[in-house]
Amino acid sequence: MARGRFITLEGLDGAGKSTHLTWLVDTLRSRGHVVVQTREPGGTPLGEKLRALLLADSMHLETEALLMFAARREHIAQVIAPALARGDWVVCDRFTDASFAYQGGGRGLERGKLEILEKWVQNDLQPDLTLMFNVSPDVAMNRVTRMGRDLDRFEREQQDFFSRVRDEYLARAAASRGRIRLIDASRTVNEIQVSLEEIIATI
């Protein structure tokens, strides 16, 4: 059986990932694919418990990174790898690019430590396609604020943190050899979905 496809969505909170993730999953299913929709941190019972800790509790930077990758190891073993082996498509809200962007770019953790964790936890697993929703930190934060919900500890960071996160995302996109596709998330929902249609038609 042919291996399934692994698609990830990345970007700042407020960039529109959640809106377009649902549309993407529905579109792929309408084309006859079996699609597993999931998220990070999370995706498994243990991962969801770690997610609650990571979004609420203050902790050392290295502890944060280790918990992110611990949740990811469980996620790969229990959900992602089995689905791909079955030939299913996996669509995931965030993956390792987020660790490099948030723990690396945003918090300043050494890239080498993240690379060691990436190799240990993932071996050779990488997304086939990453959709990176690119929007300015100002626009992203305004959208999050308008949602009117309590912010998690990442969303409460200052603007310079989100500027560093975005810069790291853009740097990774430039070095990705086409795996990461930048989506101008300042456009309308319909305009963005036209772009997404064009991109997913190529995989």
Beta strands, then each sheet from edge to edge (+ up, - down):
strand 1: 6-11
strand 2: 35-39
strand 3: 89-93
strand 4: 129-134
strand 5: 180-184
sheet 1: 2+ 3+ 1+ 4+ 5+
end
